[in-house]
Amino acid sequence: MPRHVLITGATGKTGASATATLLDHGHRVRALVHRTDGRADRLAAAGAEVVIGDLHDLDAVTRATKGIEAAYLTYPISPGLIEAAATLMLAAEENNVGAIVNMSQISARRDAASDAARQHWIAERVLDHFSGTVTHLRPTFFAEWLISFWDESTSELRLPFADARHAPIAAEDEGRVIAAILENPQPHAGKIYPLYGPVELNHHQIAEAMTRTLGRQVTYVPIGIDEFAAELERHGLAPHFVQHLTSVAVDYRNGIFAGTNDVVRTLTGADPLTVEAFIERNRQFFDGHASSNNP
Ligand SMILES: NC(=O)c1ccc[n+]([C@@H]2O[C@H](COP(=O)([O-])OP(=O)(O)OC[C@H]3O[C@@H](n4cnc5c(N)ncnc54)[C@H](OP(=O)(O)O)[C@@H]3O)[C@@H](O)[C@H]2O)c1
């Protein structure tokens, strides 16, 4: 039966993917966007009801949750995550929304060094008080990192990950998981799902997979965490974001992002994309025909 769902962060990576899947499955999607632009226009053209609002604006979020059965919450690595979660939860309570799917991350821990990761953990605990069903998603690093940190001029990935490993997961696969839970939230009530791609690799192996797929040499250049911080700052990234990425780089080296499981296949009936499939699908970014965004 078609459901009426709210997707926040609908112009972002996982929100856009969840929106596309839900529309494809015949559901009504209200897409909360932060501002109008080409991305919002594309959501409307695909059939979403686009509403503009800030996740810190209780009145706007209350309007956005009216008549909604299930909502997806995502918020970028920016200050204000806990407030955004509390605002959505309060609005959802007022409008009898039955379910919230919350984007967290695998490094979410009470004692995480990353401010954002710790805030994710606190937001999860706040959302646990929601009277409807809540499901938390804790993905490892997205495959989209390979786009964000791709250096077109050198074909290098300069990252501070030593030879530790993870199984990159594509936002496309996360969107399918989000859609599956929103379609039928009850079996997922109270669950915390770590989300992974299909194959654990270190970045030398990721670069080899990229080399095979793109047909040109891609090199992983392991760098120090201080050097990584300096590069992020040189690109003008905000202190909160830099603090997060440098802290989770330590986590990554310590194996926090490692692992794989069958959650994507179990919930969606299809295997998640391999690195090779992800690179092939996003070839335009690596051939310099499209611009990237942050991970
Ligand atoms: N990248 C990774 O490797 C990774 C791994 C695990 C977990 N995560 C988690 O994924 C989450 C981000 O999800 P994503 O990558 O799908 O999002 P994203 O691509 O970063 O996009 C964020 C979305 O939120 C919107 N937004 C920003 N501020 C807002 C506000 N105040 N009110 C309403 N909307 C706002 C943005 O709109 P504008 O662009 O118009 O501002 C955009 O649509 C983060 O919580 C992160 O911890 C990421």
The ligand as a Tripos MOL2 file, in Angstrom:
@<TRIPOS>MOLECULE
LIG
   48    52     1     0     0
SMALL
NO_CHARGES

@<TRIPOS>ATOM
      1 N1         29.9270   10.3660    4.1870 N.am      1 LIG1
      2 C1         30.1740    9.2910    4.9180 C.2       1 LIG1
      3 O1         31.1450    8.5540    4.6770 O.2       1 LIG1
      4 C2         29.2510    8.9580    6.0610 C.ar      1 LIG1
      5 C3         29.4380    7.7410    6.7400 C.ar      1 LIG1
      6 C4         28.5600    7.4050    7.7690 C.ar      1 LIG1
      7 C5         27.5400    8.2740    8.1190 C.ar      1 LIG1
      8 N2         27.4040    9.4580    7.4600 N.ar      1 LIG1
      9 C6         26.3610   10.3880    7.9080 C.3       1 LIG1
     10 O2         25.5760   10.7970    6.8170 O.3       1 LIG1
     11 C7         24.9540   12.0270    7.1970 C.3       1 LIG1
     12 C8         24.8430   12.9110    5.9890 C.3       1 LIG1
     13 O3         23.9900   12.2620    5.0700 O.3       1 LIG1
     14 P1         24.1410   12.5090    3.5200 P.3       1 LIG1
     15 O4         25.5700   12.2700    3.1310 O.co2     1 LIG1
     16 O5         23.0720   11.7960    2.8380 O.co2     1 LIG1
     17 O6         23.8570   14.0740    3.4680 O.3       1 LIG1
     18 P2         24.6160   15.1950    2.6110 P.3       1 LIG1
     19 O7         24.8550   14.6960    1.2230 O.co2     1 LIG1
     20 O8         25.7540   15.6810    3.4360 O.co2     1 LIG1
     21 O9         23.4960   16.3020    2.5440 O.3       1 LIG1
     22 C9         22.9930   16.9170    3.7010 C.3       1 LIG1
     23 C10        21.6020   17.4080    3.3900 C.3       1 LIG1
     24 O10        21.0610   18.0930    4.5200 O.3       1 LIG1
     25 C11        20.6040   19.3930    4.0820 C.3       1 LIG1
     26 N3         20.7360   20.3070    5.2160 N.ar      1 LIG1
     27 C12        21.8690   20.8810    5.6790 C.ar      1 LIG1
     28 N4         21.5920   21.6280    6.7540 N.ar      1 LIG1
     29 C13        20.2480   21.5520    6.9710 C.ar      1 LIG1
     30 C14        19.3570   22.1330    7.8970 C.ar      1 LIG1
     31 N5         19.7980   22.9580    8.8710 N.pl3     1 LIG1
     32 N6         18.0520   21.8500    7.7920 N.ar      1 LIG1
     33 C15        17.5840   21.0490    6.8060 C.ar      1 LIG1
     34 N7         18.3720   20.4440    5.9000 N.ar      1 LIG1
     35 C16        19.7000   20.7030    5.9770 C.ar      1 LIG1
     36 C17        21.5050   19.7240    2.9280 C.3       1 LIG1
     37 O11        20.9550   20.7420    2.1300 O.3       1 LIG1
     38 P3         21.9530   21.8580    1.5070 P.3       1 LIG1
     39 O12        23.0060   21.0940    0.7460 O.co2     1 LIG1
     40 O13        21.0450   22.6720    0.6340 O.co2     1 LIG1
     41 O14        22.4880   22.6070    2.6700 O.co2     1 LIG1
     42 C18        21.5670   18.3730    2.2190 C.3       1 LIG1
     43 O15        20.3830   18.1270    1.4910 O.3       1 LIG1
     44 C19        25.7710   12.6320    8.3220 C.3       1 LIG1
     45 O16        25.0190   12.6180    9.5090 O.3       1 LIG1
     46 C20        26.9510   11.6780    8.4400 C.3       1 LIG1
     47 O17        27.3880   11.4960    9.7720 O.3       1 LIG1
     48 C21        28.2320    9.8160    6.4360 C.ar      1 LIG1
@<TRIPOS>BOND
     1     1     2 1
     2     2     3 2
     3     2     4 1
     4     4     5 ar
     5     4    48 ar
     6     5     6 ar
     7     6     7 ar
     8     7     8 ar
     9     8     9 1
    10     8    48 ar
    11     9    10 1
    12     9    46 1
    13    10    11 1
    14    11    12 1
    15    11    44 1
    16    12    13 1
    17    13    14 1
    18    14    15 2
    19    14    16 1
    20    14    17 1
    21    17    18 1
    22    18    19 2
    23    18    20 1
    24    18    21 1
    25    21    22 1
    26    22    23 1
    27    23    24 1
    28    23    42 1
    29    24    25 1
    30    25    26 1
    31    25    36 1
    32    26    27 ar
    33    26    35 ar
    34    27    28 ar
    35    28    29 ar
    36    29    30 ar
    37    29    35 ar
    38    30    31 1
    39    30    32 ar
    40    32    33 ar
    41    33    34 ar
    42    34    35 ar
    43    36    37 1
    44    36    42 1
    45    37    38 1
    46    38    39 2
    47    38    40 1
    48    38    41 1
    49    42    43 1
    50    44    45 1
    51    44    46 1
    52    46    47 1
@<TRIPOS>SUBSTRUCTURE
     1 LIG1         1 GROUP 0 **** ****
